[in-house]
Amino acid sequence: MTRSTIWIRTTCFLAVFALAALAIVGPAMAGDWAQWRGPNFNGSTDERNLPTEWSTTENIAWSVDLPGNSAATPVVWQDRVFVSSTDKANNSLLAICLDRKTGRQLWQHEVAKGISKDNRSTFSSPSPATDGKVVVFFYGNGDLVTYDLDGQKLWSKKIEDGRFAFGWTFSTSPVLFDGKLILQVLQNKSTRRDSYLLALDPQTGETIWRQVRPSQAVAESLEAFTTPTPFVIDGKKQLLVAGGDDLTCHDLETGKELWRWGTWNPERIGHWRLVPSPVAGENIVLVCAPKRDPIYAIKAGGEGQLDDSFVAWISRDQRPVSSDVPTPAYYDGDFFVLSDVRAALSRVEPQTGAVKWTTDLPRGKKYEASPLVADGKVYLVNFDGDVVVVSADSGQVLNVVSMDKPQGEDFVRASVIAAHGQLFVRTTNKLFCIGKQ
């Protein structure tokens, strides 16, 4: 065997080994948006050449009618789009799979009858999640069901028997990370039930661990609509959870609580339910106090109960920097905070809280969907389905596109996502794929 032959074989082996290692580190392929806050769990993606100009008929790859409203964000894996939906005509909850290239329905399953318990939201508010092997659908009535990518049912569970101790409709999105399916249940104590985190085997549904999460919050402030946020610090995979007046960090292998910071609610106000999930960047974790209160930037790390030396900054002097509903995004070294109560978007430096710019958004309906940041742009959508495109660099509003004005009291709450060079916008009764193939 010649030296050059040995070199070629060695190089090929190393290339294959490197590809295998990448596959182990992160299951999502480039271009996929596999769960609610995307491939980085922070509302951002590395997608390029995303559109800024379109209408309901121009620069549209396809659009499809949906059988009912939902706040669930669609997720994309290669050529499949997974959508959680209601079916108003049949009063049922649906799990749907579409072809990404054409919008053609590949499969659909009815999960349960009954779509809501109040007039504020539906049971299909949680977004699906997939790792390319399993796709997970969860609903606010407690139904957790999994399928393979071809729509064959794998297993299902009823979480809390569907009887959550929750004032409104329970909602949290499932998370797939490091070979685990993670779900949180943060609820009040009216039925003496615990709040807890749950890790399941995605293939079988067997419990890996269940971690009770105590809280000193009271009444509705115990409740959270948040979703757990995976992140890595010092090479260790961990999990951030916000709710019950506190931010906690958990070991991913056991669920054990590593550290806790709190509280944004020292007076223990009883109606401060939490909606925005935590987001991490530059070893700083943002947690949003509810209503019009500030955002708190917490230094990741430490152990046990963290004191106020771990507070990097508080946005108390920057009134536009707050969020009652949308989860902030992290992109290009900064946080992007959408204030739904003030209709303003801000770019914020993680270590200091310095505001690089704040943009007042077009007034009208509220913005409760969380921001997407990609390709140097921020994509927002309001209740009426108006998509606002903002320059991430300057804060300038680049375009406003009216997609599909809702009928009646239905509102658009699903976030815009990006995958494979395209945008996906879900309104109350349609799903649009924007950008040609």
Summary of the structure (lengths in Angstrom):
residues: 437
radius of gyration: 21.2
end to end distance: 46.4
largest distance: 76.8
contacts: 1516
relative contact order: 0.13
helix: 8%
strand: 39%
